[in-house]
Amino acid sequence: MLLPSDYDGNFVGPITIRNALAQSRNVPAVEALYLVGINPALSLAKSMGITTLGNADRYGLTLVLGGGE
């Protein structure tokens, strides 16, 4: 199994989740989706007006890395 990593392969040390997501750090994004859950995340996206996402069974944690259609 491959674990998510960041494009630069560097560990940047402790940073806030806000900065991690702003810097497109992959590991914190995947961990955030894991903690929230795919169903609640998709529900929030739909409540924000995103209508192009399908059922939760089509997605995995790679959704936050662009792994969704």
N, CA, C and O atoms as a Maestro MAE file, in Angstrom:
{
 s_m_m2io_version
 :::
 2.0.0
}

f_m_ct {
 s_m_title
 :::
 protein
 m_atom[276] {
  # First column is atom index #
  i_m_mmod_type
  r_m_x_coord
  r_m_y_coord
  r_m_z_coord
  i_m_residue_number
  s_m_chain_name
  s_m_pdb_residue_name
  s_m_pdb_atom_name
  i_m_atomic_number
  :::
  1 25 0.845 -1.177 0.000 1 A "MET " " N  " 7
  2 3 0.000 0.000 0.000 1 A "MET " " CA " 6
  3 2 0.891 1.241 0.000 1 A "MET " " C  " 6
  4 15 1.835 1.339 0.784 1 A "MET " " O  " 8
  5 25 0.589 2.164 -0.867 2 A "LEU " " N  " 7
  6 3 1.330 3.415 -0.918 2 A "LEU " " CA " 6
  7 2 0.704 4.414 0.035 2 A "LEU " " C  " 6
  8 15 -0.518 4.550 0.088 2 A "LEU " " O  " 8
  9 25 1.524 5.098 0.771 3 A "LEU " " N  " 7
  10 3 1.047 6.137 1.666 3 A "LEU " " CA " 6
  11 2 1.140 7.482 0.960 3 A "LEU " " C  " 6
  12 15 2.036 7.693 0.143 3 A "LEU " " O  " 8
  13 25 0.225 8.390 1.267 4 A "PRO " " N  " 7
  14 3 0.309 9.706 0.627 4 A "PRO " " CA " 6
  15 2 1.574 10.428 1.047 4 A "PRO " " C  " 6
  16 15 2.015 10.316 2.191 4 A "PRO " " O  " 8
  17 25 2.137 11.144 0.145 5 A "SER " " N  " 7
  18 3 3.307 11.957 0.455 5 A "SER " " CA " 6
  19 2 3.157 13.278 -0.277 5 A "SER " " C  " 6
  20 15 2.320 13.425 -1.167 5 A "SER " " O  " 8
  21 25 3.972 14.219 0.109 6 A "ASP " " N  " 7
  22 3 3.933 15.518 -0.538 6 A "ASP " " CA " 6
  23 2 4.887 15.536 -1.720 6 A "ASP " " C  " 6
  24 15 5.857 14.779 -1.760 6 A "ASP " " O  " 8
  25 25 4.605 16.402 -2.679 7 A "TYR " " N  " 7
  26 3 5.366 16.427 -3.930 7 A "TYR " " CA " 6
  27 2 6.848 16.641 -3.715 7 A "TYR " " C  " 6
  28 15 7.664 16.149 -4.494 7 A "TYR " " O  " 8
  29 25 7.215 17.379 -2.654 8 A "ASP " " N  " 7
  30 3 8.631 17.661 -2.433 8 A "ASP " " CA " 6
  31 2 9.311 16.621 -1.551 8 A "ASP " " C  " 6
  32 15 10.535 16.625 -1.427 8 A "ASP " " O  " 8
  33 25 8.534 15.730 -0.936 9 A "GLY " " N  " 7
  34 3 9.108 14.685 -0.102 9 A "GLY " " CA " 6
  35 2 9.699 15.166 1.206 9 A "GLY " " C  " 6
  36 15 10.349 14.393 1.911 9 A "GLY " " O  " 8
  37 25 9.487 16.427 1.544 10 A "ASN " " N  " 7
  38 3 10.072 16.993 2.764 10 A "ASN " " CA " 6
  39 2 9.084 16.999 3.913 10 A "ASN " " C  " 6
  40 15 7.883 17.188 3.716 10 A "ASN " " O  " 8
  41 25 9.597 16.792 5.108 11 A "PHE " " N  " 7
  42 3 8.817 16.971 6.324 11 A "PHE " " CA " 6
  43 2 9.069 18.394 6.790 11 A "PHE " " C  " 6
  44 15 10.216 18.765 7.043 11 A "PHE " " O  " 8
  45 25 8.019 19.198 6.907 12 A "VAL " " N  " 7
  46 3 8.197 20.610 7.235 12 A "VAL " " CA " 6
  47 2 8.045 20.891 8.727 12 A "VAL " " C  " 6
  48 15 8.190 22.035 9.158 12 A "VAL " " O  " 8
  49 25 7.757 19.868 9.512 13 A "GLY " " N  " 7
  50 3 7.589 20.068 10.943 13 A "GLY " " CA " 6
  51 2 6.176 20.506 11.267 13 A "GLY " " C  " 6
  52 15 5.311 20.544 10.391 13 A "GLY " " O  " 8
  53 25 5.945 20.833 12.518 14 A "PRO " " N  " 7
  54 3 4.593 21.218 12.943 14 A "PRO " " CA " 6
  55 2 4.133 22.515 12.271 14 A "PRO " " C  " 6
  56 15 4.834 23.527 12.292 14 A "PRO " " O  " 8
  57 25 2.939 22.457 11.676 15 A "ILE " " N  " 7
  58 3 2.306 23.644 11.124 15 A "ILE " " CA " 6
  59 2 0.813 23.527 11.389 15 A "ILE " " C  " 6
  60 15 0.316 22.438 11.678 15 A "ILE " " O  " 8
  61 25 0.105 24.626 11.295 16 A "THR " " N  " 7
  62 3 -1.338 24.588 11.525 16 A "THR " " CA " 6
  63 2 -2.026 23.897 10.348 16 A "THR " " C  " 6
  64 15 -1.493 23.846 9.239 16 A "THR " " O  " 8
  65 25 -3.207 23.373 10.612 17 A "ILE " " N  " 7
  66 3 -3.964 22.730 9.531 17 A "ILE " " CA " 6
  67 2 -4.290 23.752 8.441 17 A "ILE " " C  " 6
  68 15 -4.316 23.417 7.257 17 A "ILE " " O  " 8
  69 25 -4.534 24.980 8.844 18 A "ARG " " N  " 7
  70 3 -4.825 26.038 7.863 18 A "ARG " " CA " 6
  71 2 -3.652 26.229 6.908 18 A "ARG " " C  " 6
  72 15 -3.839 26.287 5.693 18 A "ARG " " O  " 8
  73 25 -2.433 26.327 7.463 19 A "ASN " " N  " 7
  74 3 -1.254 26.496 6.614 19 A "ASN " " CA " 6
  75 2 -0.974 25.247 5.786 19 A "ASN " " C  " 6
  76 15 -0.562 25.337 4.630 19 A "ASN " " O  " 8
  77 25 -1.204 24.084 6.388 20 A "ALA " " N  " 7
  78 3 -0.972 22.837 5.652 20 A "ALA " " CA " 6
  79 2 -1.866 22.754 4.428 20 A "ALA " " C  " 6
  80 15 -1.407 22.399 3.343 20 A "ALA " " O  " 8
  81 25 -3.146 23.081 4.599 21 A "LEU " " N  " 7
  82 3 -4.061 23.028 3.459 21 A "LEU " " CA " 6
  83 2 -3.766 24.142 2.461 21 A "LEU " " C  " 6
  84 15 -3.881 23.936 1.253 21 A "LEU " " O  " 8
  85 25 -3.387 25.316 2.952 22 A "ALA " " N  " 7
  86 3 -3.049 26.424 2.054 22 A "ALA " " CA " 6
  87 2 -1.821 26.094 1.207 22 A "ALA " " C  " 6
  88 15 -1.702 26.551 0.070 22 A "ALA " " O  " 8
  89 25 -0.904 25.293 1.771 23 A "GLN " " N  " 7
  90 3 0.310 24.902 1.053 23 A "GLN " " CA " 6
  91 2 0.123 23.614 0.249 23 A "GLN " " C  " 6
  92 15 1.080 23.085 -0.318 23 A "GLN " " O  " 8
  93 25 -1.107 23.116 0.204 24 A "SER " " N  " 7
  94 3 -1.439 21.883 -0.514 24 A "SER " " CA " 6
  95 2 -0.610 20.694 -0.043 24 A "SER " " C  " 6
  96 15 -0.152 19.887 -0.852 24 A "SER " " O  " 8
  97 25 -0.424 20.592 1.259 25 A "ARG " " N  " 7
  98 3 0.275 19.438 1.825 25 A "ARG " " CA " 6
  99 2 -0.685 18.256 1.772 25 A "ARG " " C  " 6
  100 15 -1.790 18.338 2.307 25 A "ARG " " O  " 8
  101 25 -0.289 17.174 1.145 26 A "ASN " " N  " 7
  102 3 -1.176 16.038 0.911 26 A "ASN " " CA " 6
  103 2 -1.564 15.282 2.172 26 A "ASN " " C  " 6
  104 15 -2.739 14.974 2.376 26 A "ASN " " O  " 8
  105 25 -0.595 14.984 3.009 27 A "VAL " " N  " 7
  106 3 -0.860 14.145 4.178 27 A "VAL " " CA " 6
  107 2 -1.891 14.777 5.110 27 A "VAL " " C  " 6
  108 15 -2.820 14.081 5.518 27 A "VAL " " O  " 8
  109 25 -1.781 16.055 5.468 28 A "PRO " " N  " 7
  110 3 -2.819 16.646 6.324 28 A "PRO " " CA " 6
  111 2 -4.195 16.673 5.658 28 A "PRO " " C  " 6
  112 15 -5.209 16.535 6.342 28 A "PRO " " O  " 8
  113 25 -4.246 16.846 4.356 29 A "ALA " " N  " 7
  114 3 -5.528 16.849 3.655 29 A "ALA " " CA " 6
  115 2 -6.190 15.480 3.728 29 A "ALA " " C  " 6
  116 15 -7.393 15.386 3.973 29 A "ALA " " O  " 8
  117 25 -5.418 14.419 3.518 30 A "VAL " " N  " 7
  118 3 -5.955 13.060 3.600 30 A "VAL " " CA " 6
  119 2 -6.379 12.759 5.032 30 A "VAL " " C  " 6
  120 15 -7.441 12.175 5.249 30 A "VAL " " O  " 8
  121 25 -5.572 13.147 6.005 31 A "GLU " " N  " 7
  122 3 -5.922 12.912 7.400 31 A "GLU " " CA " 6
  123 2 -7.186 13.667 7.793 31 A "GLU " " C  " 6
  124 15 -8.011 13.140 8.539 31 A "GLU " " O  " 8
  125 25 -7.348 14.879 7.308 32 A "ALA " " N  " 7
  126 3 -8.552 15.660 7.614 32 A "ALA " " CA " 6
  127 2 -9.790 14.971 7.065 32 A "ALA " " C  " 6
  128 15 -10.801 14.883 7.762 32 A "ALA " " O  " 8
  129 25 -9.736 14.478 5.828 33 A "LEU " " N  " 7
  130 3 -10.885 13.771 5.259 33 A "LEU " " CA " 6
  131 2 -11.145 12.481 6.023 33 A "LEU " " C  " 6
  132 15 -12.300 12.108 6.230 33 A "LEU " " O  " 8
  133 25 -10.093 11.799 6.440 34 A "TYR " " N  " 7
  134 3 -10.252 10.572 7.219 34 A "TYR " " CA " 6
  135 2 -10.991 10.864 8.526 34 A "TYR " " C  " 6
  136 15 -11.893 10.120 8.911 34 A "TYR " " O  " 8
  137 25 -10.612 11.940 9.204 35 A "LEU " " N  " 7
  138 3 -11.234 12.287 10.481 35 A "LEU " " CA " 6
  139 2 -12.680 12.757 10.316 35 A "LEU " " C  " 6
  140 15 -13.539 12.435 11.137 35 A "LEU " " O  " 8
  141 25 -12.942 13.512 9.267 36 A "VAL " " N  " 7
  142 3 -14.288 14.024 9.023 36 A "VAL " " CA " 6
  143 2 -15.198 12.922 8.505 36 A "VAL " " C  " 6
  144 15 -16.348 12.806 8.929 36 A "VAL " " O  " 8
  145 25 -14.686 12.122 7.596 37 A "GLY " " N  " 7
  146 3 -15.478 11.078 6.945 37 A "GLY " " CA " 6
  147 2 -15.927 11.539 5.570 37 A "GLY " " C  " 6
  148 15 -16.200 12.720 5.352 37 A "GLY " " O  " 8
  149 25 -15.998 10.603 4.662 38 A "ILE " " N  " 7
  150 3 -16.348 10.950 3.281 38 A "ILE " " CA " 6
  151 2 -17.801 11.407 3.182 38 A "ILE " " C  " 6
  152 15 -18.085 12.407 2.523 38 A "ILE " " O  " 8
  153 25 -18.719 10.697 3.820 39 A "ASN " " N  " 7
  154 3 -20.135 11.083 3.742 39 A "ASN " " CA " 6
  155 2 -20.384 12.486 4.275 39 A "ASN " " C  " 6
  156 15 -21.035 13.276 3.591 39 A "ASN " " O  " 8
  157 25 -19.893 12.837 5.472 40 A "PRO " " N  " 7
  158 3 -20.105 14.209 5.939 40 A "PRO " " CA " 6
  159 2 -19.437 15.256 5.045 40 A "PRO " " C  " 6
  160 15 -19.979 16.344 4.855 40 A "PRO " " O  " 8
  161 25 -18.270 14.933 4.500 41 A "ALA " " N  " 7
  162 3 -17.579 15.884 3.628 41 A "ALA " " CA " 6
  163 2 -18.383 16.126 2.350 41 A "ALA " " C  " 6
  164 15 -18.502 17.260 1.889 41 A "ALA " " O  " 8
  165 25 -18.935 15.045 1.781 42 A "LEU " " N  " 7
  166 3 -19.754 15.205 0.574 42 A "LEU " " CA " 6
  167 2 -21.044 15.948 0.877 42 A "LEU " " C  " 6
  168 15 -21.508 16.743 0.060 42 A "LEU " " O  " 8
  169 25 -21.626 15.698 2.043 43 A "SER " " N  " 7
  170 3 -22.836 16.428 2.442 43 A "SER " " CA " 6
  171 2 -22.554 17.920 2.562 43 A "SER " " C  " 6
  172 15 -23.353 18.745 2.119 43 A "SER " " O  " 8
  173 25 -21.424 18.261 3.158 44 A "LEU " " N  " 7
  174 3 -21.052 19.673 3.285 44 A "LEU " " CA " 6
  175 2 -20.832 20.293 1.913 44 A "LEU " " C  " 6
  176 15 -21.275 21.412 1.656 44 A "LEU " " O  " 8
  177 25 -20.152 19.571 1.036 45 A "ALA " " N  " 7
  178 3 -19.915 20.079 -0.318 45 A "ALA " " CA " 6
  179 2 -21.242 20.348 -1.031 45 A "ALA " " C  " 6
  180 15 -21.397 21.370 -1.698 45 A "ALA " " O  " 8
  181 25 -22.187 19.432 -0.888 46 A "LYS " " N  " 7
  182 3 -23.496 19.616 -1.529 46 A "LYS " " CA " 6
  183 2 -24.232 20.804 -0.931 46 A "LYS " " C  " 6
  184 15 -24.881 21.562 -1.653 46 A "LYS " " O  " 8
  185 25 -24.136 20.975 0.395 47 A "SER " " N  " 7
  186 3 -24.806 22.117 1.026 47 A "SER " " CA " 6
  187 2 -24.179 23.444 0.620 47 A "SER " " C  " 6
  188 15 -24.810 24.494 0.737 47 A "SER " " O  " 8
  189 25 -22.932 23.395 0.142 48 A "MET " " N  " 7
  190 3 -22.250 24.596 -0.333 48 A "MET " " CA " 6
  191 2 -22.500 24.835 -1.816 48 A "MET " " C  " 6
  192 15 -21.980 25.794 -2.387 48 A "MET " " O  " 8
  193 25 -23.296 23.968 -2.446 49 A "GLY " " N  " 7
  194 3 -23.656 24.185 -3.843 49 A "GLY " " CA " 6
  195 2 -22.889 23.369 -4.855 49 A "GLY " " C  " 6
  196 15 -23.081 23.552 -6.057 49 A "GLY " " O  " 8
  197 25 -22.025 22.473 -4.410 50 A "ILE " " N  " 7
  198 3 -21.294 21.624 -5.351 50 A "ILE " " CA " 6
  199 2 -22.214 20.478 -5.742 50 A "ILE " " C  " 6
  200 15 -22.572 19.652 -4.903 50 A "ILE " " O  " 8
  201 25 -22.592 20.426 -6.997 51 A "THR " " N  " 7
  202 3 -23.596 19.466 -7.449 51 A "THR " " CA " 6
  203 2 -23.026 18.359 -8.330 51 A "THR " " C  " 6
  204 15 -23.771 17.477 -8.758 51 A "THR " " O  " 8
  205 25 -21.748 18.381 -8.605 52 A "THR " " N  " 7
  206 3 -21.171 17.438 -9.558 52 A "THR " " CA " 6
  207 2 -20.641 16.167 -8.920 52 A "THR " " C  " 6
  208 15 -20.214 15.260 -9.635 52 A "THR " " O  " 8
  209 25 -20.655 16.070 -7.596 53 A "LEU " " N  " 7
  210 3 -20.140 14.876 -6.933 53 A "LEU " " CA " 6
  211 2 -21.218 13.808 -6.870 53 A "LEU " " C  " 6
  212 15 -22.402 14.108 -6.715 53 A "LEU " " O  " 8
  213 25 -20.792 12.560 -6.993 54 A "GLY " " N  " 7
  214 3 -21.724 11.441 -6.959 54 A "GLY " " CA " 6
  215 2 -21.849 10.862 -5.556 54 A "GLY " " C  " 6
  216 15 -21.626 11.548 -4.558 54 A "GLY " " O  " 8
  217 25 -22.210 9.584 -5.506 55 A "ASN " " N  " 7
  218 3 -22.377 8.887 -4.237 55 A "ASN " " CA " 6
  219 2 -21.035 8.654 -3.557 55 A "ASN " " C  " 6
  220 15 -19.996 8.574 -4.213 55 A "ASN " " O  " 8
  221 25 -21.073 8.545 -2.242 56 A "ALA " " N  " 7
  222 3 -19.853 8.374 -1.455 56 A "ALA " " CA " 6
  223 2 -19.125 7.079 -1.785 56 A "ALA " " C  " 6
  224 15 -17.907 7.005 -1.622 56 A "ALA " " O  " 8
  225 25 -19.841 6.056 -2.246 57 A "ASP " " N  " 7
  226 3 -19.187 4.783 -2.551 57 A "ASP " " CA " 6
  227 2 -18.277 4.863 -3.775 57 A "ASP " " C  " 6
  228 15 -17.540 3.920 -4.063 57 A "ASP " " O  " 8
  229 25 -18.324 5.969 -4.486 58 A "ARG " " N  " 7
  230 3 -17.444 6.181 -5.644 58 A "ARG " " CA " 6
  231 2 -16.098 6.760 -5.255 58 A "ARG " " C  " 6
  232 15 -15.185 6.808 -6.080 58 A "ARG " " O  " 8
  233 25 -15.958 7.200 -4.011 59 A "TYR " " N  " 7
  234 3 -14.768 7.951 -3.612 59 A "TYR " " CA " 6
  235 2 -14.042 7.294 -2.456 59 A "TYR " " C  " 6
  236 15 -14.612 6.510 -1.698 59 A "TYR " " O  " 8
  237 25 -12.786 7.630 -2.346 60 A "GLY " " N  " 7
  238 3 -11.956 7.229 -1.222 60 A "GLY " " CA " 6
  239 2 -11.241 8.461 -0.696 60 A "GLY " " C  " 6
  240 15 -11.588 9.591 -1.038 60 A "GLY " " O  " 8
  241 25 -10.254 8.232 0.129 61 A "LEU " " N  " 7
  242 3 -9.529 9.352 0.719 61 A "LEU " " CA " 6
  243 2 -8.744 10.161 -0.315 61 A "LEU " " C  " 6
  244 15 -8.343 11.293 -0.043 61 A "LEU " " O  " 8
  245 25 -8.528 9.592 -1.482 62 A "THR " " N  " 7
  246 3 -7.811 10.335 -2.525 62 A "THR " " CA " 6
  247 2 -8.666 11.439 -3.133 62 A "THR " " C  " 6
  248 15 -8.191 12.193 -3.982 62 A "THR " " O  " 8
  249 25 -9.913 11.540 -2.711 63 A "LEU " " N  " 7
  250 3 -10.779 12.615 -3.204 63 A "LEU " " CA " 6
  251 2 -10.128 13.978 -2.985 63 A "LEU " " C  " 6
  252 15 -10.220 14.851 -3.847 63 A "LEU " " O  " 8
  253 25 -9.474 14.168 -1.841 64 A "VAL " " N  " 7
  254 3 -8.849 15.458 -1.542 64 A "VAL " " CA " 6
  255 2 -7.590 15.706 -2.363 64 A "VAL " " C  " 6
  256 15 -7.060 16.817 -2.374 64 A "VAL " " O  " 8
  257 25 -7.115 14.679 -3.047 65 A "LEU " " N  " 7
  258 3 -5.928 14.827 -3.887 65 A "LEU " " CA " 6
  259 2 -6.288 14.912 -5.363 65 A "LEU " " C  " 6
  260 15 -5.420 14.846 -6.234 65 A "LEU " " O  " 8
  261 25 -7.587 15.058 -5.629 66 A "GLY " " N  " 7
  262 3 -8.047 15.146 -7.006 66 A "GLY " " CA " 6
  263 2 -8.436 13.793 -7.565 66 A "GLY " " C  " 6
  264 15 -8.530 13.637 -8.783 66 A "GLY " " O  " 8
  265 25 -8.663 12.812 -6.706 67 A "GLY " " N  " 7
  266 3 -8.979 11.459 -7.146 67 A "GLY " " CA " 6
  267 2 -10.450 11.234 -7.446 67 A "GLY " " C  " 6
  268 15 -10.871 10.086 -7.588 67 A "GLY " " O  " 8
  269 25 -11.243 12.288 -7.546 68 A "GLY " " N  " 7
  270 3 -12.668 12.147 -7.884 68 A "GLY " " CA " 6
  271 2 -12.916 12.635 -9.294 68 A "GLY " " C  " 6
  272 15 -12.177 13.465 -9.824 68 A "GLY " " O  " 8
  273 25 -13.962 12.108 -9.888 69 A "GLU " " N  " 7
  274 3 -14.288 12.536 -11.256 69 A "GLU " " CA " 6
  275 2 -15.103 13.805 -11.230 69 A "GLU " " C  " 6
  276 15 -15.475 14.322 -12.283 69 A "GLU " " O  " 8
  :::
 }
 m_bond[275] {
  # First column is bond index #
  i_m_from
  i_m_to
  i_m_order
  :::
  1 1 2 1
  2 2 3 1
  3 3 4 2
  4 3 5 1
  5 5 6 1
  6 6 7 1
  7 7 8 2
  8 7 9 1
  9 9 10 1
  10 10 11 1
  11 11 12 2
  12 11 13 1
  13 13 14 1
  14 14 15 1
  15 15 16 2
  16 15 17 1
  17 17 18 1
  18 18 19 1
  19 19 20 2
  20 19 21 1
  21 21 22 1
  22 22 23 1
  23 23 24 2
  24 23 25 1
  25 25 26 1
  26 26 27 1
  27 27 28 2
  28 27 29 1
  29 29 30 1
  30 30 31 1
  31 31 32 2
  32 31 33 1
  33 33 34 1
  34 34 35 1
  35 35 36 2
  36 35 37 1
  37 37 38 1
  38 38 39 1
  39 39 40 2
  40 39 41 1
  41 41 42 1
  42 42 43 1
  43 43 44 2
  44 43 45 1
  45 45 46 1
  46 46 47 1
  47 47 48 2
  48 47 49 1
  49 49 50 1
  50 50 51 1
  51 51 52 2
  52 51 53 1
  53 53 54 1
  54 54 55 1
  55 55 56 2
  56 55 57 1
  57 57 58 1
  58 58 59 1
  59 59 60 2
  60 59 61 1
  61 61 62 1
  62 62 63 1
  63 63 64 2
  64 63 65 1
  65 65 66 1
  66 66 67 1
  67 67 68 2
  68 67 69 1
  69 69 70 1
  70 70 71 1
  71 71 72 2
  72 71 73 1
  73 73 74 1
  74 74 75 1
  75 75 76 2
  76 75 77 1
  77 77 78 1
  78 78 79 1
  79 79 80 2
  80 79 81 1
  81 81 82 1
  82 82 83 1
  83 83 84 2
  84 83 85 1
  85 85 86 1
  86 86 87 1
  87 87 88 2
  88 87 89 1
  89 89 90 1
  90 90 91 1
  91 91 92 2
  92 91 93 1
  93 93 94 1
  94 94 95 1
  95 95 96 2
  96 95 97 1
  97 97 98 1
  98 98 99 1
  99 99 100 2
  100 99 101 1
  101 101 102 1
  102 102 103 1
  103 103 104 2
  104 103 105 1
  105 105 106 1
  106 106 107 1
  107 107 108 2
  108 107 109 1
  109 109 110 1
  110 110 111 1
  111 111 112 2
  112 111 113 1
  113 113 114 1
  114 114 115 1
  115 115 116 2
  116 115 117 1
  117 117 118 1
  118 118 119 1
  119 119 120 2
  120 119 121 1
  121 121 122 1
  122 122 123 1
  123 123 124 2
  124 123 125 1
  125 125 126 1
  126 126 127 1
  127 127 128 2
  128 127 129 1
  129 129 130 1
  130 130 131 1
  131 131 132 2
  132 131 133 1
  133 133 134 1
  134 134 135 1
  135 135 136 2
  136 135 137 1
  137 137 138 1
  138 138 139 1
  139 139 140 2
  140 139 141 1
  141 141 142 1
  142 142 143 1
  143 143 144 2
  144 143 145 1
  145 145 146 1
  146 146 147 1
  147 147 148 2
  148 147 149 1
  149 149 150 1
  150 150 151 1
  151 151 152 2
  152 151 153 1
  153 153 154 1
  154 154 155 1
  155 155 156 2
  156 155 157 1
  157 157 158 1
  158 158 159 1
  159 159 160 2
  160 159 161 1
  161 161 162 1
  162 162 163 1
  163 163 164 2
  164 163 165 1
  165 165 166 1
  166 166 167 1
  167 167 168 2
  168 167 169 1
  169 169 170 1
  170 170 171 1
  171 171 172 2
  172 171 173 1
  173 173 174 1
  174 174 175 1
  175 175 176 2
  176 175 177 1
  177 177 178 1
  178 178 179 1
  179 179 180 2
  180 179 181 1
  181 181 182 1
  182 182 183 1
  183 183 184 2
  184 183 185 1
  185 185 186 1
  186 186 187 1
  187 187 188 2
  188 187 189 1
  189 189 190 1
  190 190 191 1
  191 191 192 2
  192 191 193 1
  193 193 194 1
  194 194 195 1
  195 195 196 2
  196 195 197 1
  197 197 198 1
  198 198 199 1
  199 199 200 2
  200 199 201 1
  201 201 202 1
  202 202 203 1
  203 203 204 2
  204 203 205 1
  205 205 206 1
  206 206 207 1
  207 207 208 2
  208 207 209 1
  209 209 210 1
  210 210 211 1
  211 211 212 2
  212 211 213 1
  213 213 214 1
  214 214 215 1
  215 215 216 2
  216 215 217 1
  217 217 218 1
  218 218 219 1
  219 219 220 2
  220 219 221 1
  221 221 222 1
  222 222 223 1
  223 223 224 2
  224 223 225 1
  225 225 226 1
  226 226 227 1
  227 227 228 2
  228 227 229 1
  229 229 230 1
  230 230 231 1
  231 231 232 2
  232 231 233 1
  233 233 234 1
  234 234 235 1
  235 235 236 2
  236 235 237 1
  237 237 238 1
  238 238 239 1
  239 239 240 2
  240 239 241 1
  241 241 242 1
  242 242 243 1
  243 243 244 2
  244 243 245 1
  245 245 246 1
  246 246 247 1
  247 247 248 2
  248 247 249 1
  249 249 250 1
  250 250 251 1
  251 251 252 2
  252 251 253 1
  253 253 254 1
  254 254 255 1
  255 255 256 2
  256 255 257 1
  257 257 258 1
  258 258 259 1
  259 259 260 2
  260 259 261 1
  261 261 262 1
  262 262 263 1
  263 263 264 2
  264 263 265 1
  265 265 266 1
  266 266 267 1
  267 267 268 2
  268 267 269 1
  269 269 270 1
  270 270 271 1
  271 271 272 2
  272 271 273 1
  273 273 274 1
  274 274 275 1
  275 275 276 2
  :::
 }
}
